[in-house]
Amino acid sequence: MKPPYMDEALALARQGVGRTSPNPAVGAVVVRGDEIVGRGTHTWAGLKHAEVLALEEAGERARGATVYVTLEPCSHHGRTPPCVEALIAAGVSRVVAAMTDPNPRVAGEGLRRLRAAGVEVELAAGYEAEAAVVNEAFLHAMRTGRPLVTLKAAVTLDGKIAAPEDNSGWITSERARAHVQEVRHLSDAILTGIGTVLSDDCRLTDRTGKERSRPLLRIVLDSTLRLPLTSKLVGSANGDLLVVTTSASPPERRKALEDRGAQVRVFDGPAGRTDMGQLVEHLGTRQIRSLMIEAGSKVNWAALEARIVDKILFYYAPKILGGLESLPVAGGPGRKRRTDAIRMSGVRLHMIPPDEFAVEAWVQS
């Protein structure tokens, strides 16, 4: 049987999603008897962690109480003191966590220290999977050292993303595009190729208007630095634009972009292309927890072939383009045999009324 009050803690944690990176989104409630006497949601701007906020609201009523928290309390000094110290000092009698924290700086140490201080500790049966979804990107980054990479595309029912001539208008509806913005809001970084920028002069911004813990990092793959200095991306650069190029690019172009507020990094890959694997490793060192790819057919295939994609999110519209010249969601050489196809698992459907849907799936390693 699921313990009471954890649902409330999870609801609080979801309020922090998109507002906590590079930290996890955590919710906590303090329960005295049958009454919730304290609630807390962590946000980056708020500094204090969920457990501390819940304890402060509970005050003296926290002594002898039970704390329900969606992730194992931290046991190390970061921007704030360890939450385990606050829990012990408050005199709580029991802590129920939805899951342990894979962060190597925690990894069970928080629960161990609580037990050593005489606090009863319990892992809430039946909640780990739900809690893991809330912090999907954070947990992935802790386990791999890399951001969670999602390949997003808007496609027709026959798998096309662009027509051979006129591409004005949208493939998907306004409702589906609003859903994409919500997903973009949850991402730390977004990536596209220079072809998309030259074609669309896009901004790649988070248009939800919701609070973020840090600006969305906009990334462009541009092996020879064709990015126009007059583009909307460069014009709006404010430390949030990263241009990834190769050593073949002109030094004067690099300087011109940097003078306009862009960051330029050289990651040489095969055949004169940028190395997407190096880029993902670099993002990991910058504590980028999640990266969404919104690019063209060639970049999509290059990302899949480079094995940097962890999951896909394809939005399907009830349309068919057909033809051999319309671009598929993933172009390039592709796989030559059916048996070599890239396989997916954990497929989920998201209905977008009245007649669109999104397919979410994990790329099998």
Number of C-alpha atoms within 10 A of each C-alpha: 6 10 14 12 19 23 19 17 27 25 16 23 26 19 17 23 24 26 23 24 24 19 18 25 28 30 29 33 30 31 24 18 10 8 10 18 20 22 25 24 27 28 25 20 12 13 12 18 27 29 28 25 21 27 26 19 16 21 14 13 19 24 18 16 23 22 28 31 33 35 27 26 31 25 21 16 10 8 10 12 15 17 21 24 18 16 22 18 12 20 18 24 19 22 24 23 26 25 23 20 24 17 15 10 14 17 16 18 19 21 25 15 17 22 16 9 14 13 20 15 18 15 20 20 14 13 18 16 12 15 24 19 12 21 23 16 24 27 20 19 21 18 12 10 18 24 32 25 24 24 23 23 24 24 24 22 16 16 21 24 23 22 16 11 8 7 12 9 7 12 20 18 18 10 12 20 15 13 16 19 16 15 16 25 24 21 27 26 26 26 22 21 23 25 19 17 23 13 9 13 16 13 15 21 17 19 11 14 8 10 15 21 18 15 17 21 20 23 26 24 27 22 24 19 21 15 22 16 13 10 15 15 23 21 14 16 19 14 14 18 25 23 24 25 26 21 16 13 15 13 10 9 17 19 14 12 21 18 10 15 18 24 19 21 16 19 19 19 16 7 7 13 18 22 22 20 15 15 18 21 15 16 19 19 12 12 18 25 29 26 28 26 23 20 26 22 21 17 24 24 21 20 19 18 16 12 15 23 25 19 22 22 23 21 27 26 22 13 15 12 18 15 11 9 12 15 20 22 23 22 14 13 10 14 11 8 7 7 8 9 10 14 11 15 11 10 13 12 13 12 14 16 10 7 10 18 18 23 15 21 19 17 19 13 10
